[in-house]
Amino acid sequence: MDAELFPRGRTEVAPGAVHVPDWLDPARQRELLAACRQWARPPAGLRTVRTPGGGTMTARQVCLGRHWYPYGYAPTAVDGDGAPVKPFPAWLGELGRQAVTDALGPQAATAAAYDTALINFYAADARMGMHRDSDERSDAPVVSLSLGDTCVFRFGNTRTRARPWTDIELRSGDLFVFGGPSRLAYHGVPRVHGGTAPGELGLSGRLNITLRVSGL
């Protein structure tokens, strides 16, 4: 299905891929935002990610638990200031496990603990090209939490970056989980709608908190 925006409501976008609107209430959103602001501070803070081809990602990133860089994981910010990566808090892992249970059911909750977070900050002009989360040694579902500005999230197929894909509107507080047959689906963010964050959140831009089981 191409460029269709689903109505607001729990939706299975593809087998194993589920969008749950408004999963985080306003108070939990504010708590997560406060934590993200602490994590973004140096050392091993928010950085610009450079690709092997010499380009840069327009979304900036900070990692917890393990530092992701194109295309692997390290214990230190090897493409940043070289400092040890910040620890992954147990409460964030529990949040990830609850997200999977709520989106996919208790049978999908992995026995392995979530141990890695990638937190991307999108200004209004930032984008994310189509890519797969394939650097992990685990097939546990990926958990994605949105804060701030609304974005268009493009969820594709497991074979190619090209169509077919489906566009979903992710707003502040939304949950998106993908696992099972959709675990290695291509996905990206072609558009951020600047100035759409809830005013009470106090955030200009979009934060995406992605939780993974590294298997490392």
Backbone torsions as a table, in degrees:
resi	resn	phi	psi	omega
1	MET	NA	127.3	-170.1
2	ASP	-104.8	125.0	170.5
3	ALA	54.1	37.5	176.2
4	GLU	-101.2	132.9	177.1
5	LEU	-98.0	118.4	-178.9
6	PHE	-70.9	150.8	171.0
7	PRO	-66.0	160.8	-179.1
8	ARG	-71.3	120.9	-178.7
9	GLY	161.5	154.0	180.0
10	ARG	-56.2	126.5	-173.9
11	THR	-137.6	131.5	169.9
12	GLU	-87.7	105.1	-175.9
13	VAL	-74.0	-35.3	177.8
14	ALA	-155.7	163.7	178.7
15	PRO	-55.0	119.2	-178.8
16	GLY	85.4	2.4	-179.5
17	ALA	-122.4	115.5	-171.9
18	VAL	-131.2	134.4	175.3
19	HIS	-104.6	125.0	177.9
20	VAL	-119.3	101.9	179.4
21	PRO	-65.9	148.5	171.6
22	ASP	56.0	35.9	-178.9
23	TRP	-70.1	-34.6	177.2
24	LEU	-95.1	123.9	177.1
25	ASP	-74.9	166.9	-176.0
26	PRO	-55.6	-39.1	-179.2
27	ALA	-65.1	-42.4	180.0
28	ARG	-68.4	-33.6	175.9
29	GLN	-62.0	-43.1	-179.7
30	ARG	-65.6	-38.2	177.6
31	GLU	-63.2	-44.6	179.8
32	LEU	-65.2	-40.6	179.2
33	LEU	-62.7	-43.8	178.3
34	ALA	-60.2	-40.7	178.1
35	ALA	-65.5	-42.2	179.9
36	CYS	-61.4	-37.5	179.4
37	ARG	-66.2	-34.6	174.8
38	GLN	-69.2	-44.0	-178.8
39	TRP	-64.6	-29.1	-176.7
40	ALA	-72.9	-15.0	-178.3
41	ARG	-76.4	147.7	174.6
42	PRO	-68.9	158.7	2.0
43	PRO	-77.5	165.6	-176.7
44	ALA	49.8	45.2	-177.4
45	GLY	-94.5	-158.3	-177.6
46	LEU	-60.5	133.1	-176.5
47	ARG	-139.5	165.3	170.6
48	THR	-92.3	127.5	-177.4
49	VAL	-89.7	128.1	178.5
50	ARG	-105.5	135.5	-178.2
51	THR	-87.3	159.7	179.7
52	PRO	-58.1	-26.7	-179.6
53	GLY	-80.1	-1.3	177.7
54	GLY	99.3	-3.2	177.7
55	GLY	-84.0	177.9	177.5
56	THR	-130.2	147.0	174.0
57	MET	-79.5	139.6	-179.2
58	THR	-77.9	-24.1	172.7
59	ALA	-84.8	131.4	177.1
60	ARG	-89.9	159.8	-167.4
61	GLN	-143.2	148.0	168.1
62	VAL	-134.7	146.8	-175.4
63	CYS	-120.1	154.2	175.0
64	LEU	-127.0	145.8	176.0
65	GLY	81.6	-60.1	174.2
66	ARG	-139.7	143.5	-177.8
67	HIS	-90.2	119.3	176.4
68	TRP	-89.4	137.8	171.8
69	TYR	-142.1	157.7	-179.1
70	PRO	-70.2	111.1	1.0
71	TYR	-132.4	85.7	-179.1
72	GLY	-175.4	-173.6	179.8
73	TYR	-125.9	149.2	179.8
74	ALA	-145.2	159.2	177.9
75	PRO	-79.2	-12.7	-179.7
76	THR	-127.8	163.0	179.4
77	ALA	-77.1	76.7	-171.0
78	VAL	-65.3	-25.2	178.0
79	ASP	-109.0	19.9	177.0
80	GLY	-127.6	-123.7	-177.9
81	ASP	-90.6	1.8	177.3
82	GLY	78.9	2.1	-177.9
83	ALA	-75.3	156.6	175.1
84	PRO	-59.5	140.9	-179.8
85	VAL	-66.2	147.4	178.2
86	LYS	-65.8	148.3	-178.6
87	PRO	-68.2	152.5	176.3
88	PHE	-89.6	117.5	-174.6
89	PRO	-75.0	144.8	-179.1
90	ALA	-60.9	-36.9	-178.2
91	TRP	-63.8	-30.0	178.5
92	LEU	-72.1	-35.5	174.9
93	GLY	-64.0	-40.1	177.3
94	GLU	-65.6	-36.4	176.3
95	LEU	-62.6	-41.2	177.8
96	GLY	-63.1	-43.3	179.2
97	ARG	-63.5	-40.5	178.1
98	GLN	-66.1	-37.3	178.5
99	ALA	-61.1	-44.9	179.2
100	VAL	-63.4	-43.6	179.2
101	THR	-60.4	-45.0	-178.1
102	ASP	-69.3	-34.8	-176.3
103	ALA	-84.6	-43.2	-171.3
104	LEU	-114.8	-10.3	-178.8
105	GLY	101.1	158.7	-175.7
106	PRO	-62.6	-25.0	-179.9
107	GLN	-68.1	-19.7	-178.6
108	ALA	-90.4	-11.6	-178.8
109	ALA	-67.2	119.6	-175.1
110	THR	-73.6	147.1	174.7
111	ALA	-72.4	-28.0	179.0
112	ALA	-74.2	145.7	-177.6
113	ALA	-82.9	139.3	171.0
114	TYR	-64.4	133.1	-172.9
115	ASP	-136.5	2.4	-175.8
116	THR	-140.9	136.3	173.5
117	ALA	-129.9	135.3	170.1
118	LEU	-112.7	121.7	-178.3
119	ILE	-114.1	112.8	-178.2
120	ASN	-104.1	132.9	175.2
121	PHE	-106.2	123.5	178.9
122	TYR	-108.9	117.6	164.3
123	ALA	-73.9	174.2	-174.2
124	ALA	-60.6	-27.6	-177.7
125	ASP	-98.0	7.1	-178.1
126	ALA	-81.7	153.7	179.7
127	ARG	-141.0	166.5	172.1
128	MET	-137.6	121.4	-179.6
129	GLY	-70.7	165.7	-179.7
130	MET	-65.8	128.9	-176.1
131	HIS	-154.9	168.7	175.3
132	ARG	-118.2	147.6	174.1
133	ASP	-89.1	85.4	-169.9
134	SER	-122.7	13.3	-178.7
135	ASP	-92.9	1.2	179.4
136	GLU	-91.1	158.4	175.0
137	ARG	-105.3	33.0	-179.2
138	SER	-141.2	146.2	176.0
139	ASP	-102.7	17.6	177.1
140	ALA	-61.5	147.2	-178.8
141	PRO	-58.2	146.4	173.7
142	VAL	-89.2	135.1	-179.9
143	VAL	-111.1	127.8	-179.5
144	SER	-123.5	124.6	179.2
145	LEU	-117.6	136.6	-177.0
146	SER	-111.9	137.8	174.4
147	LEU	-132.7	140.9	172.1
148	GLY	92.3	-137.4	-175.0
149	ASP	-60.5	146.6	173.6
150	THR	-69.8	145.0	176.2
151	CYS	-132.8	164.3	166.5
152	VAL	-95.0	118.2	179.5
153	PHE	-104.1	121.0	-176.7
154	ARG	-100.6	116.1	-179.1
155	PHE	-110.5	117.6	-173.3
156	GLY	-103.6	-145.0	-176.5
157	ASN	-116.1	175.9	-174.7
158	THR	-89.9	-2.2	-173.4
159	ARG	-102.1	-36.1	-170.4
160	THR	-151.5	157.4	175.4
161	ARG	-73.8	-13.9	-176.5
162	ALA	-84.7	179.9	176.6
163	ARG	-56.6	155.3	7.8
164	PRO	-81.8	146.4	173.4
165	TRP	-144.9	168.0	177.6
166	THR	-130.4	134.2	176.6
167	ASP	-96.9	130.2	179.9
168	ILE	-123.1	138.7	175.2
169	GLU	-87.2	117.2	176.9
170	LEU	-104.3	123.3	178.8
171	ARG	-109.3	171.6	179.5
172	SER	-59.1	127.9	-179.1
173	GLY	97.2	-9.1	-177.5
174	ASP	-75.6	151.7	176.1
175	LEU	-117.6	137.7	171.3
176	PHE	-133.9	127.7	-179.7
177	VAL	-124.8	134.4	174.5
178	PHE	-137.6	128.7	-179.2
179	GLY	-152.3	-165.5	178.7
180	GLY	55.4	-131.6	-177.9
181	PRO	-67.3	-13.5	179.4
182	SER	-102.2	3.9	-174.2
183	ARG	-57.2	-36.2	-177.5
184	LEU	-107.3	26.6	177.0
185	ALA	-70.8	143.8	173.2
186	TYR	-70.6	144.2	-179.8
187	HIS	-155.8	160.6	-179.5
188	GLY	-168.8	-179.7	-179.5
189	VAL	-127.7	97.6	-179.2
190	PRO	-80.5	-12.8	-174.6
191	ARG	-157.9	138.9	170.8
192	VAL	-118.8	133.1	178.9
193	HIS	-93.3	95.7	-176.3
194	GLY	-61.7	144.6	176.5
195	GLY	78.7	15.8	-178.0
196	THR	-104.5	1.0	179.0
197	ALA	-65.8	147.5	175.4
198	PRO	-57.5	131.0	-175.6
199	GLY	-58.9	-36.2	-178.0
200	GLU	-70.4	-13.6	-179.9
201	LEU	-76.3	-30.9	179.1
202	GLY	72.7	35.5	-178.9
203	LEU	-125.6	128.9	172.9
204	SER	-106.0	110.5	-174.0
205	GLY	117.0	-171.9	-177.8
206	ARG	-126.3	137.5	171.2
207	LEU	-112.8	133.6	173.3
208	ASN	-119.9	119.7	178.5
209	ILE	-102.9	112.5	-178.2
210	THR	-108.9	122.3	-179.0
211	LEU	-106.4	136.4	-177.8
212	ARG	-139.6	157.1	167.0
213	VAL	-99.0	114.7	-174.0
214	SER	-71.7	-34.2	-174.7
215	GLY	73.1	12.7	-176.7
216	LEU	-98.9	NA	NA
